[in-house]
Amino acid sequence: MLPPVISFIIIEFHSVEDIKGCIVSIKTGCGNIPYEIIVSSNSCYLPETQNKLKHDFPEIRWSFNKKNGGFAYAMNQGLKIAYGKYMTIVNPDVRIKNGLISMIEFMQSHPSVGAIAPLIVNKQGITQDSARAYVSVQRYVWRNIKRVIGHKPSVLDRNMDYTQVQTVDWVIGAFIMVQKEVYEKTKGMDEYYFMYAEDLDWCTRIRALGYEVVYYPLAKVEYEGSRSARYSPKYAKIFLKSHIYYWNKHGFFRGYPKRKSIEMLD
């Protein structure tokens, strides 16, 4: 068997049924490219359940984590055991639609690209705000005001053409492909983040190392997050706590690493 070119790390938290559809879309999307699928489970299943899952999904490598340590923690457990030259973190309810091979080829031909992400649409085919500007304090406040006033689950940037390949400040963690060497240099995600802003932080650190983050809409996946922070005081508190931690690390208002234009990529 050929070594995997790409590793997919899927987070699992009592979401086995979602994973089935995700796996099917990965198999279809990869074509003849060697790949591996790792499921990092925060569900803390009993040994008998773990054995059943291994039996039911023999093609998957499982990481049964000892605790529910959050999103970044779970992804890091999977990234640690991945073999692929390119590593992709994936939410279980993501479905790859098209363009995955093209996105891999883009990464292969542009070594300065440290992270790349596709166009994300919801089940109705509506473009989601998966590629965004850095979240400073003022932008955090302004985005939330626009969501409340406009009653919009997704706030698209008016200055961004979502049909064009381009460098962006950061991409959401539902689906991010990174080079293995980038993972090794960043040591993965910051596990202080239980939920939220770990993707923003990772992209910021990737660019600080001299790599670029690219939005690649020639590839498309379907995904629509729960956006629980908007409806639950508990998750809203976690959301704010994560962003305060990010601002303490990288700056409250400015100072974030600047991106190059797409024309400057090597």
N, C-alpha and C positions, 0 to 999 in steps of 0.2 A: 504494500500500500504506500502511495506517495505521501510525503509529509504535507501537512496542511499549509496552503498559502494564506488562508484566512481562518481565524478563530472567531466564533460567535459566542459571546458570554451573555446568557439570558438570566435575569434576576427572577426568582420565583418566591412568592409568598402566598401560599394557598391558592395558586393559580395554575394548576396542572392542566386544566381544560384549555386555558388560553395558550399554553405552550404548544399544544398539539398543532394548532393552526399556524403558529409561528414557525415551527419546524418544517412543515410542509412548504411554506413560502420560501424558506431558506434553501431547501433542496432544489426547488424549481429555479430560484434566482441565481444559484451558483453555476448551473450548467455543468461543464466538465472541470471546473476549477476545484482542486482538492480543498476540503474544508473540514473543520471539526466544530461540534456544538458542545458547549459546556453550560450546564445549568447550575447556578449558584443559588441554593435554597436557604432562605431565612426562616423556614416554617418550623424548624425544630421537631421534625417528625420522629416518631418512635422507630427503633431499629427494624421492626417488621414492615413498617410502611416504606422505609428506605429501601429495603430489599425488594419489595414489590415494584417500586418505581424503577429500580435498576433492571428488573426482569421485564417490565412493560416497555422500557425505552432502552434497549441494549446498545443503540447507536450513540447514546448520549454519555458524556462524562459528567458525573454528578459531584458537586461540592456541597455536602450537607453541613451547613455551618452550625456551630454550637450555640449561637445566640442570634436574635434578630437585631443585628447591629446597624441596620439602616441600609440605604441604597449604596453609598460609597463603599462601605464595609463589604457588602455582598459582591459588588463588582470586583473589588480588589482580590477577593478570595478566588474568583474565577480567572482573573487576569494572571495571577501568580502561576497557574498551572497550564496556561495556554502556550501552544507551540507555533502558531501562525506568524508569518511575517507581518501580517496586518491583523489587528484585533478590533473587534466590533462589539460594543456594548449595546444590548437590545432589551427593550421592555417586552414582556411576554405577550402583550396584546398588539404588537406591531405585526403588520403583514407586508412583506416585500411585494411590490407590484411589477416593477421593471427597472432596468438600467443598472443593476448591481455590478455586472461585469464591466460595463463602461466606467463606473466609478472606481473600481479597482485598477483598471488600466490608467486612469487619470492619476491615481496615487503613484503608480509605478513609474510614470513618465515625469513626475514632478516631486523629486526627493525633498524639496523644501516644504512640502505640505505635510504638516504633522498630524492634522485632524481634518476629516471631511464628513459631510452629512448630506443626505438627500432632501428633496422636496418632501414635505409631510402634508398629507391631506386627511380629512376625516372621512367617515363612511359616506357622506354626501358629496365627496370630492372637492370640498372647500379647502383652499390653501390655509395652513396653520402658521402661526408666527414662531416658527422653529429656529429661525436665524435672527439674531437680535444685536442691538448695540449694547455696550457695557452698561451695567446697572449701577449708576451713581445714585446718590440719595435723591437728587432732584428728578432723575428719570424714574426711579422707583415710585415716587409720589405721583408724578404725572401719568404714568401708565395705569396706576390704580384708579386715578380720577377718571381717565378715559373709559376704563372698563365699567365703572359704576354709571357714568353719565350715558354712555352708549349701549349699555347692557350687552357688551360683546365679550364672548369667551376668548376670542383671539383678536389681538390688536396688531394689525399689520403696519409696518413702517412706511409712511407715504413716500419717503425718499429712496425706497428700495424696490427694484424690479425683481420679483420673485421667480421670473422665468429665466434669469441669466446666471451663469456660473460666475461666482465672485468671491473675494475674500470678505469675511465678516468678523465681527468682534467675538461672537460665540454662538454655539448651537446647542440645542437642548439635548439632554441625555437619553432621550428615547431611542436614538440610533446615532452613534458616533463611531467612525472607523479611525483608528490611529495606527501609526507605524509602531512596530515592536520596540524600536530603539527609543522612540518618544515615551512610551510607557516606562521603559527602564530608566530613562533620565528623570522623569517626573515622579517615579515610584507610585504611579497610579493616582487615584483620587484621594483627597484629604478626608480621612474618616471622622474628623470632628463633625462634619456635616452629617446629620442623621437623614435628613431629606432636604431637598431644595438647595440651589446655588452651588452644589458640588460640580456640576457641569460648567457653570460660569467660571468657577475657580480653576478648573482643570484647563479650560481653553486659555484663560489668562496666563497661566504658568507655562503652557505650551508655547505661546507667542513670546513670552519673556525669554525663552531659550533660543529664539531666533527662527522658529518654525511658523508656518502660516495655518490659519483655520479657513477652510473653504466650504461654501455652500454650493452644492452640485445638483441643481434641479433636473438634470437629464436622467437622474435616478429618482424613483418615487416609492414611498412607503405609505401605508395607511395606518393612522394612529390618532386617537383622540383621548387625551388624559382626563382624569377625573376632576382635576382642578379643585381638589378638596380644600385648599387653603382659603378659597373664596366663600366657603359655606360652613366651615367648622372653626370655632374659636381655638380649638386645640392645635389644628394644623396651621392656622394663621399665625399663631405664636411661634411655632417651629419655623415657619417661613421667614418671619421677621428676624428671629434669632440667627438664622443662617446668613442672612444678608448683612446683619451687623458684624458678624464674624468676618465675612468677605471684605467689608469696608475697612475693618481694622487691619486686615492683611495688605490690601491693595490700594486703599485710598477711598475717602468718603465722596470726593467730588471730581477728582482728576488724577492724572499720573499713570493711567493704565497703558500698557505697551501698545504702540501704534501699529496698525497693519499696513502691509504693502498692497499695491494694486495687483490685480490678477495678471497684468501684463509683465510684472516684475518677477514672477515665479520662475524658478529654474527646474 
